[in-house]
Amino acid sequence: MLAILWLTAKGYRLLSQRFGGKGGEIDLIVKRGRTVAFVEVKARGALDDALTAITPQKRRLVEARVRQWLAQNPWAMDHYLRADAVFLAPWRRPRHVPGAFELLL
């Protein structure tokens, strides 16, 4: 997956992929230093379309999955937790947006 390669090149380590299940999932969970990032990956025909693809409903689903993941991984509670996004479009460089949206835990 291009997003994993992109984040790995930036120094992130993959912790989980497609975490969750029914009702939504977190595409990637990565770690770099003291930061754990929950990453939504959105691919669209145009980069501008990808930028608007994370809806309020999707944010709520991600937050529920983050709580679930943290319950299984309590070690992460003393890390900086962040919601990132990687946007993909054909013939464009991936765009990694740290802190793409606020996590309301």
Buried (B, 14 or more C-beta within 10 A) or exposed (E): BEBBEBBEEEEBEBBBBEBBEEEBBBBBBBBBEEBBBBBBBBBBEEBEEBBEBBEEEBBEBBBBBBEBBBEEBEEBEEBEBBBBBBBBBEEEEBBBBEEBBEBEE
